[in-house]
Amino acid sequence: MSTFVEEPARRTALLGEWEVIVLGGGPSGVAAATAAARAGRDTLLVEKGGYLGGAGTGGGLSTFCGMFSNVHGEHVLTVRGHATELLERIDRLGGLRAPHLSFGDRIQAQAYDIPAYRSAADEHVLSAGATLLYHAFAVGALVDDGRLDGVVVESKSGRGVLRAQVFIDCSGDGDLLQWTGAGHEKADPSTDMLFPSTMFRINAVDGKRAGPAWKTLPRMMDEAVAAGRPRFPRRGAIVRPQRDDLEWRANATQLRNPDGTPVDGTDVWQLTHGEVQGRAQAQEVFGFIRDNVPGFEKSYIVDIGPEIGIRETRRLIGRYILTEDDVRSCARFDDSIGLNGWPVEAHVDGDLDIRWPYGDDPVGYNQLPYRMLVPASGPANLLVAGRCASMTHGGQSAARVSGPCFAMGQAAGTAAHLALKDQGAVADVDAAELRTELESEDACLTL
Ligand SMILES: Cc1cc2nc3c(=O)[nH]c(=O)nc-3n(C[C@H](O)[C@H](O)[C@H](O)COP(=O)(O)OP(=O)(O)OC[C@H]3O[C@@H](n4cnc5c(N)ncnc54)[C@H](O)[C@@H]3O)c2cc1C
């Protein structure tokens, strides 16, 4: 049971006022801030780290998933708009590999260099005219008369309040949702929370000798366990080359508490346990790869993700809740603001379970409705984008990846602009007008 102490009342500095504040600089936050600023809105992007990209950089991911859909067997770029420009910036820095086929060659993904993503994202957001505030950890919110008035941040400069007219929660964990009392739910660790992972990258690989080791390694791991080796943290390891075949990334760990439940990204003690466990697992899996996979004999770990990668915590209960059935039946919506072509990628206990759209020849993508960004209850000036948007556990297991997060972010930033223009609630934004605005910025809303 928690005990509490009373803190003395104190005055808090007002650090500034903006039209739009975006909390969190992952793919959804980058896209949201860029869209709001490009629409001419005075926009602040608040991030607790010292760089953008969210889990895509701080979690050490290094692959864009969900940019493409497998449409009747053809790989089509279905997330465009501002994200395309960001990828072009990464490419100009020499940090983008050509797309590759993944998951039994059914879907395309694209590897990138993390430093290039960080630099490109700085340029992308700042050139749109947004202001960045790094090293600012949001710790609370001020709600007044049904409206979110300010977000409270802590930093090396002390505690302060940032005010705005519209806020967009892109924190991944739905921190603003929680503080404002907007309706939300949290994945249940005992039944359906996706397991987190620590990512790592391997250097000095002899790419020619390694060949398509990503196909042979999972089988080698299964055979080793069948022969008596202790189980790996999980089956279905994803180990693939980066931009140069010298360097490979590994998505092969799975973080659990002593009772077997997934590490909860909203619990600081569990996060600490997960960081330590993740690094230990990375070393363990790497040791097996180095000692068994041709081409890896002289390799070493060049980087372990600075933070463990959290896949799922809080999710908005919005005006629409995207379900697994929507994803797998390739659902369409009149208020579509973007597309998701990624399958359900469920990181379940000890394994990876991929569930594809139904049928032999599916359309291959579902639409994302604007209503999944709009709280069903809570402040009238709050939007939510990214992995904490309104989705069931199964829907989120698909649409949480970078591509749909970019799409949701661009839509949320544009919707914030429209709500300000009409001086209305975000729920009253005209979806047809929003779609027209998004299409004028080359977003892909349908095929
Ligand atoms: C291990 C792992 C592997 C994955 N692999 C892939 C992959 O290969 N390809 C892919 O496309 N996707 C992958 N994903 C999924 C994808 O990266 C994320 O779901 C995606 O980044 C979510 O984007 P987001 O913008 O919603 O949030 P996030 O990327 O989680 O970003 C949230 C941001 O908000 C900041 N923040 C949070 N709280 C606060 C606060 N209180 N104050 C200030 N800042 C705050 C965080 O620092 C962070 O920068 C993976 C996820 C994990 C965990």
The ligand as an SDF file (V2000), in Angstrom:
LIG
                    3D

 53 58  0  0  0  0  0  0  0  0999 V2000
   10.8080   -3.3940  -29.4050 C   0  0  0  0  0  0  0  0  0  0  0  0
    9.9490   -2.7490  -30.4550 C   0  0  0  0  0  0  0  0  0  0  0  0
   10.2050   -3.0030  -31.7720 C   0  0  0  0  0  0  0  0  0  0  0  0
    9.4310   -2.3920  -32.7480 C   0  0  0  0  0  0  0  0  0  0  0  0
    9.7530   -2.5900  -34.0430 N   0  0  0  0  0  0  0  0  0  0  0  0
    9.1860   -1.8090  -34.9730 C   0  0  0  0  0  0  0  0  0  0  0  0
    9.6800   -1.8070  -36.2830 C   0  0  0  0  0  0  0  0  0  0  0  0
   10.5940   -2.5420  -36.6330 O   0  0  0  0  0  0  0  0  0  0  0  0
    9.1080   -0.9590  -37.1620 N   0  0  0  0  0  0  0  0  0  0  0  0
    8.0750   -0.1210  -36.8130 C   0  0  0  0  0  0  0  0  0  0  0  0
    7.6210    0.6450  -37.6480 O   0  0  0  0  0  0  0  0  0  0  0  0
    7.5890   -0.1310  -35.5810 N   0  0  0  0  0  0  0  0  0  0  0  0
    8.1270   -0.9270  -34.6540 C   0  0  0  0  0  0  0  0  0  0  0  0
    7.6690   -0.8730  -33.3810 N   0  0  0  0  0  0  0  0  0  0  0  0
    6.4900   -0.0560  -33.0590 C   0  0  0  0  0  0  0  0  0  0  0  0
    6.7390    1.4370  -33.1580 C   0  0  0  0  0  0  0  0  0  0  0  0
    8.0410    1.8090  -33.1040 O   0  0  0  0  0  0  0  0  0  0  0  0
    6.0600    2.2310  -32.0780 C   0  0  0  0  0  0  0  0  0  0  0  0
    4.8480    1.6790  -31.7400 O   0  0  0  0  0  0  0  0  0  0  0  0
    5.9190    3.6590  -32.5600 C   0  0  0  0  0  0  0  0  0  0  0  0
    7.1810    4.2740  -32.4190 O   0  0  0  0  0  0  0  0  0  0  0  0
    4.8550    4.3810  -31.7850 C   0  0  0  0  0  0  0  0  0  0  0  0
    4.9160    5.7390  -32.1130 O   0  0  0  0  0  0  0  0  0  0  0  0
    4.3020    6.8290  -31.1650 P   0  0  0  0  0  0  0  0  0  0  0  0
    4.5730    8.1400  -31.8080 O   0  0  0  0  0  0  0  0  0  0  0  0
    2.9050    6.4900  -30.8430 O   0  0  0  0  0  0  0  0  0  0  0  0
    5.0800    6.7050  -29.7690 O   0  0  0  0  0  0  0  0  0  0  0  0
    6.5890    6.4700  -29.3730 P   0  0  0  0  0  0  0  0  0  0  0  0
    7.4310    6.1030  -30.5250 O   0  0  0  0  0  0  0  0  0  0  0  0
    6.5290    5.5620  -28.2090 O   0  0  0  0  0  0  0  0  0  0  0  0
    7.0510    7.9190  -28.8990 O   0  0  0  0  0  0  0  0  0  0  0  0
    6.5560    8.5390  -27.7440 C   0  0  0  0  0  0  0  0  0  0  0  0
    7.4690    9.6980  -27.4000 C   0  0  0  0  0  0  0  0  0  0  0  0
    6.8970   10.4420  -26.3220 O   0  0  0  0  0  0  0  0  0  0  0  0
    7.9030   10.7470  -25.3840 C   0  0  0  0  0  0  0  0  0  0  0  0
    7.2350   10.8480  -24.0900 N   0  0  0  0  0  0  0  0  0  0  0  0
    6.4980    9.8870  -23.4740 C   0  0  0  0  0  0  0  0  0  0  0  0
    6.0140   10.3440  -22.3150 N   0  0  0  0  0  0  0  0  0  0  0  0
    6.4620   11.6100  -22.1870 C   0  0  0  0  0  0  0  0  0  0  0  0
    6.3010   12.5950  -21.1780 C   0  0  0  0  0  0  0  0  0  0  0  0
    5.5560   12.3660  -20.0770 N   0  0  0  0  0  0  0  0  0  0  0  0
    6.9120   13.7890  -21.3310 N   0  0  0  0  0  0  0  0  0  0  0  0
    7.6670   14.0450  -22.4430 C   0  0  0  0  0  0  0  0  0  0  0  0
    7.8450   13.1420  -23.4470 N   0  0  0  0  0  0  0  0  0  0  0  0
    7.2450   11.9470  -23.3030 C   0  0  0  0  0  0  0  0  0  0  0  0
    8.8580    9.5720  -25.4580 C   0  0  0  0  0  0  0  0  0  0  0  0
   10.1540    9.9360  -25.0000 O   0  0  0  0  0  0  0  0  0  0  0  0
    8.8520    9.2570  -26.9460 C   0  0  0  0  0  0  0  0  0  0  0  0
    9.8160    9.9780  -27.6640 O   0  0  0  0  0  0  0  0  0  0  0  0
    8.3780   -1.5170  -32.3890 C   0  0  0  0  0  0  0  0  0  0  0  0
    8.1170   -1.2710  -31.0490 C   0  0  0  0  0  0  0  0  0  0  0  0
    8.8900   -1.8660  -30.0890 C   0  0  0  0  0  0  0  0  0  0  0  0
    8.5950   -1.5540  -28.6760 C   0  0  0  0  0  0  0  0  0  0  0  0
  1  2  1  0
  2  3  1  0
  2 52  2  0
  3  4  2  0
  4  5  1  0
  4 50  1  0
  5  6  2  0
  6  7  1  0
  6 13  1  0
  7  8  2  0
  7  9  1  0
  9 10  1  0
 10 11  2  0
 10 12  1  0
 12 13  2  0
 13 14  1  0
 14 15  1  0
 14 50  1  0
 15 16  1  0
 16 17  1  0
 16 18  1  0
 18 19  1  0
 18 20  1  0
 20 21  1  0
 20 22  1  0
 22 23  1  0
 23 24  1  0
 24 25  2  0
 24 26  1  0
 24 27  1  0
 27 28  1  0
 28 29  2  0
 28 30  1  0
 28 31  1  0
 31 32  1  0
 32 33  1  0
 33 34  1  0
 33 48  1  0
 34 35  1  0
 35 36  1  0
 35 46  1  0
 36 37  1  0
 36 45  1  0
 37 38  2  0
 38 39  1  0
 39 40  1  0
 39 45  2  0
 40 41  1  0
 40 42  2  0
 42 43  1  0
 43 44  2  0
 44 45  1  0
 46 47  1  0
 46 48  1  0
 48 49  1  0
 50 51  2  0
 51 52  1  0
 52 53  1  0
M  END
$$$$
